[in-house]
């Protein structure tokens, strides 16, 4: 049994302040980065397996660029959108079409903050928000709506929300409704948006998922409206398998009616692949970052421990001359490193939590919990101790006579 107390180890660390501070700092930084990188990789892997709740395989996002100089007013834009919707619905293989900026799996869109009506701004929920036509549920392939969906009357009353006495009926996701009105029946309840519009929850989509920052993937508000400006308009289409294999018919129908425009068609499966390719790349980069951080820390600890051994040859020789075995010298240096590592991890836990708080809001990283601290702690401890092994073993081989002659 090794008779080695903590007193000599702590005194050695106190005498070697530079090494102690550098080792602690590197351990804290490495631990905080590794923990949050692992959390982000885990979140992205889980996201790759999530289903949106829509008929993604048959959805197409269509964006039209307008080059017609005769369209100069908002009314003309609306008329153009209505006519394009008629053309799209007549096109063979198109099951449903709606005017909307919502593009599933885009990884972004439109968002804002909803405030519970008459609540003094206490209950606020950040959410995605999009305009859409009454055909939205059929287009997305949604059949689980509680309450009612958007209607043609909602299109006519889209501007009435500025009057609190005439709230606009909207359809929201279940997650949004439950967060805005927890433990209550949300149907018929009011909320304000942008400190200007008063909206009423008339319908609830049970299943909704669209990747987004700020952890709002499952929150959405759909209100009735046509999506378009003088420069562009956008649509979401649901088509059958045959039309999905040939999108040329959609372009031909639109260009036959009005050639003065650009057409951009993209299938939602393609959009999802592009988004997830970015996420896979991010996960790969984070994996490399973890590897580099661990490698740099290990190399630095080897160098610091070797420098410490070189500067303490006389001390080591004296201990050997007084009867310390090679095993005791080896254990002493390993325990020095273990003490610094555990201290760094202790501080690193607070640093990891601080970094996690910032990343939860900005990147949607999952909140840090104890189980996700344990694995990185074991990894960093093992790497640090193993990195110190070689210089510590070299110290244990120093002969007492040679060491006492040094310095």
N, C-alpha and C positions, 0 to 999 in steps of 0.2 A: 504494500500500500504506500502511495506517495505522500510524504509529509510536506505538503506545500500549502501555505496559508495565503489568503488574499492580500495581506498587508504588503509583502514585498512586491507583488504585482502592481498594486495601486501606486506604490512609491516609484516604481520604475516608470509607469505611465506619466506620473506627475513630473518626473525629471525629463522625459522625452515629450515635451508639450507639442512640438511641431508635428511629430508623427501622430500623436493622439488626435490633434485637431483635424489633420488631413484625413485620417482614416474615418473619424466620425462623420466629417462632412461628406465624403464620398459615399459612405453607407447610407446616410440620410437621403441624399439625392437619388442614388440608385434605387433604394427601397420605394420612395414616393413615386418615381417614374414607372418602375416595374409594376407596382400594384395597380396604378390607374391604366397602364397600357393593357394589362391582362383583362381588366374590367371592360375596356373599350373593345378589345378583340372578342370577348365573350358576348357582349351586346350585339356586335355585328354578326357573329355566327348565328345567334338566335334570330336576328332580323331576317337572315337569309331563309329561314324556315317558316316564317310567318306568312299566312295567306291574308289577302286584302278583304275577302268577303264578297268580291265582285267576280263577274265572268271575264276574268282577265284575258283568257285565251282568245276571246272573240271581240275585244275592244280595240278601236283605232282612234287616235287623236289626230284631228285635222286642223291645220292653221292656214288661213287664207290671207294673203297680202293684197291689198287693194291698190290698183294703179289706175282706176277709173276717175278721171278728173271731174266727172259730172256729179259724183257723190260728195257733197260738201256739208251736209247737215246731219244732226243726230237722227232725225226722222228718216232720212234716206238710208242711213246705216241700219236702222231697225228693219226697214222694209227689205233691204238687201239680205239681212240675216233670215228673215221669214221666208223669202223666196228660196234661199239656199237650202233651208230646212226642207221645204217642199220637194226640191230636186233630189236631195239625199234620200228622203223617204221613198221616193219613186224608183230609186236605183235598185236594180235587181240584186238581191242578196243582203240588203240593208234591213235589219230587223227593227232598229230604232235609232233615232238621232236626237241630240239635244244641244243647245247652245250653252257652252260653259267653258271656263278657263281651267277647270279641274282636270288634271292629267294624272291618273294613278301611277304610282311608282316613279314620279319625276324627282322626288327628293326635295321638293320645295313647292312654292305656290304663293298663296295669299294668307295672311294671318293678322290677328289683332287680339284685343282684350275685351271680354264680355263682363259686364257688371250686373249683379242681381238687382232688379228694379226695387227702388225704395230701401236699399240696404246700406246707404251711406258709404258706398265703395268698400265695404268690408269683405264681401264675397266676390272675388275676381278670378276669372279663368281665361288663360290664354288659349286660343283655338285657331284652327284653320277656318277660313270662310270663303265661299265661292257663290257666284250667281249660277243659276241653272234653270232649265225649263221644266215643265211638268213631266216630261218624258224621262227624267233622270233615273228613277227606280228601274224602269223597264230597260233603259240603256245599260245601266250597271249590272243588271241581273239581280237586283235586290228584291226579295219577297218577304222580308221580315221588318215591316214598318209598323210601329205602334202609333195609333192616331191616324192622321191622314197625310197624303203626300202633297206636293205643290200642285197648284191648279192654274188654269187660265185666268181665273179671277185674281190670283196673286200677281200675275204679270201686269194686270191693269192697275193694281194698288201698290206697285213696288215703291212708289215715292211717298206713300202715306206715313212711313215710319217716323218722319220728322215731327209729327204730331203725336204726343203721348196718348191722346185719346183714340188714335187710330193706329194701333201697332200692326206691324207687318208679320204675317204668319210665316214661320220658317220650319225647316226640318233639321234636326240635329242628331248627333250620334249619342248612343247610350252613355258613353264615358263622359261626354261633355255635360249632359243633363244631370247625371249623378253628382258630378263635382260642383255644378252651379247650385243645385238644390239637393244636397245630401239628405237622405232619410225622409224625402218628401216625394209626392207624386208630381213630376215636373210638367206634365201636359197642361197647357193653358197658362203656364207661368210666364212672366215678363222678364226681360233683361234689356239693358241698353248696350249699344255698341258704338265706340268712337265718340262717346259723350254727345251724340246727336240723334241716333236712331233708336226707337223703341221697338223691340221684336217680341213675338209671342211664340212659344214652343207649341206647334200644332202636330208635329210628327217626330218619331224617334226611330233611327236606324239602329237595330240591335248590334250589327257587326260592321265596323268600319276600321280600316287601317291604311294609312298612307304615310310613308317615311317622311319625317320632318324634324327639324332641330327643336330645341326647347322642350323635348319630351311631350309633344302634342300629336303624336302619330294617330291616336285613336279619338281625337276631338275634332269635330267639324260642325259648321253651320252652313246650310244651304238656303239661300233666299231666291225668290223668283226674279229672273231678269235675263235680258239678252246680252251676250258678251261680245263686244266689238267696239272699235273706234273707226275713225276715218282711214286709218292705216291697216288695220287687221281685224279679223274675227276668228273665233275658234269654236270647235265642235268636238263632241265625243260621239262615236258611232259604235253600234253593236251589229256585227255582221255574222252571216253563216259561214260554214267551213269553205264553201266554194268561193265566195267573195274574198275571204281571207287569203286565198291562194293567188288571187289576181285583183289588185287594187286599181288597175288601169281604168276600169269602168267608172269608178268614182271620179277620177280626174277628168275623163272625157265628158261626163255629164255636166260637170261644173264649168269646164272650158267652153263647151258648146253654147252654154247660156251667156257666159261673159268671159272672153279671152283676156281681158285686161286685169289679170291677177296672177299671183304666184301661189302655188299649192305645195304644202308640206304635209305628208302623211307618215305616221309612224304607228306601228302596232304596240300595244301595251306590253306584250312579252318582250319585245325588243328594248323598250324603255326600261323594263325591270332588269334585263341582262346588263344594260349599260350602267345602271345605278349599282348593281351588285358587283360588277367588275371593278368599279371604283372602290367599293367597300372591301373587296377581296385584296385589292392593291394596298389599301390603307392597313389592313390586318397584316399583310406581308411586311410592309414598312415598319409597323410597330414591333413585329417579331424581330426584325433586324435591329431595331433600336434597343430592344431588351437585351439581345445578344451582345451588342456593342457596349452597352452600359456595364453589363456583368463582366465582359472581357477587360474593359479599361480599368474597372475597379480591381479585378484580380491582379492585373499586371502592376497596378500602382501599389497594391498591398505587398506584392513580392518585392518591389523595389524599396518600399519604406522599411519592410522588415529586414531586408538584406543590409540596408544602410544602418539600421539600428544595431544589428549584429556586429557590423564592422566597427562601429563607434564604441562598442561595449566589450571588446575582446578582453581587456584587462579585467573587467568585472566578472565576465564569464569564467576566465581562468582562475580568478580568486575563489569563486564558488566551487569550481571543480577541485581546487586544492584543498578546500575545507570539507570535501567529501560528497559534493553533489554529483549524482550519477548523470550519465548522458540522457537517460529517460527524464530525469527531473528538469534538466535544462530545456529539453524539447518541450515538455509539458508547460514549463513556465512561459515560453514564447507563444505557444498556441493559446494558452489561457489569456495572455495579454491581448492577443488579437480577438479572442472570443468576447472578452469584456468590452472592448471597443465596438465590436460588431453589435452586441446586444444593446449597448448604450445608443448606438446609431439607429438601431431598429426602433428603440423606445421613442426617440425623438422623431424618427421617420414616420411613425404611425400618425403623429399629429400633423406632420408635413403632408402625408398622403391624404388625410382627411381634409385639410385645407385646400389642397389641389383638387380633390374630388368635388368639393362644394362648388368650385368655379366651373369645373367641367360638366357637372350635372345640368346646369342652366344653359351652358353654351353649346355643348355637343351631345347632350342627352345620355351621358355616361351613367350607368346604374349607380345607385348610392352604395357607398362602401360599407360592408358588413364584416364582422369578425372572421368568418370562414375565409374571406378573400384576403385577409391579412396573414393568416397562418402559413399558407403555401409559399408566398414570396419571402416570408421571414425565414423559413427553413432553407429555401434556395439561397438567399443572400448569406445566411450564416454558414452554410456548407461551403459555398464558393470562397468566402473570406478565410475560413479556417484552412481549407485545402491550399489556398494561395500562400498562406504563411508557412505551410509544412516544409517546403524545400529549404528556405533560408533558416528556419528553426532547426531542421535536421543538421544543416551545416554548422550551426552554432554548437550543437551538442557534440560534434566531432572535434572541437577545438581541444588540443592537449593542454593540460594545466601549465606545464613548463613553458610551452611556446606562447601561450596567452599572457603569462605574467611578464614575459620579456617585451611584449608589444607596448606601443605608446611610450 
